[in-house]
């Protein structure tokens, strides 16, 4: 048994360097460095990795901050003789002091070194830190830390994932700006100075496929109508997946999202462009859309369904159905997706008010190939009543299964 273990170990150690480096790239950098203790064969192997992954950093005191700095600095010192295509940095701060007063300047230095020295393809920067609540601190320290603007000069990026930064000090309208290779853009708790800067960033991503925006905000508001007019022809022709939650996204033309196959919109945040009386022709057709997640009113849901002819799966959250003059009147024209494509419908947090039943009953009565309707409710006491009302509703699909749960 002992010889078998040694043999297996020898077989791994005899693998080519490039294969071992590829294996190490799936470890965090801290763990990859530890493999240097295994044997002389492994001493410098971690330095051949093209990925630097610091996704397990916790800074909660001076000691852990010094340890973090020492580790990152020592690893970055080895990048002068190798190329880095992926840099992942996630730091959890136990107190804002260690972030605002001590660590942020080091983060900027590290990012600048990696970006300016390498043909970086994948960059992930996540900061988890609370803001100061002490009024004695400088006003700037109440805001998110400033994002290193060198990122916007890195035209080799394929994916960019940022959390908890403010964008400041970069001219997005400058000649030569753009992310010609960027396919994935995830922004979480990011603040832009103006809506125009945000739209200029998107317009510089011609092959973007995956867009996720969570709590993206703007510091200044002015000339919204002029911004909408300027970017009304914004096009993201390769876009496949779009998630926009708790973000000031209403300045983003819907036509730019029209190629999406999966779309999530938190429209309750800012739904001004979707006036109830807005004609269908003012909204683009989502020819590729098969999965839709939506938070909003009855009228908007039906309106969108008319523009999603291939929709197969719809999820509705916190549905707040607006009052209509006659709640018993259904639209005269049934959306095409209900007649030929919709298979799954999920509604979260359905209440027992009469108007809350309008949409699920409408879908049940018209979705001809619907396979499953799942409804989640707030209170167990409402379960039997909601099940009874919906079970009595006529169903266009004889094979549809109805599930109601808390």
Secondary structure, DSSP 8 states (H G I E B T S, - for coil): -HHHHHHHHHHHHTS-HHHHHHHHTTS-HHHHHHGGGS-GGGTTGGGG-SEEEEEEEEE-SHHHHHHHHHHHHHHHGGGGGS---EEEEEEEESSHHIIIIIIHHHHHHHHHHHHHHS---EEEEEEE------TTS-GGGGS--B--GGGGG-TT-SEEEEEEEE--S--TTSTT---TT--EEEEEEEEES-HHHHHHHHHT-TT--EEEEES-EES----HHHHHHHTTT---TT--EEEEESS-GGGS-GGGGTT-SEEEE-TTS--TTS-TT--GGGS---TT--EEEE-S-HHHHHHHHTT-TT--EEEE-S------S-TT---SS--HHHHHT--EEEEEEE-SSGGGHHHHHHHHHH-TT--EEEEEES-GGGHHHHHHHHHTS--S-TT-EEEEE-
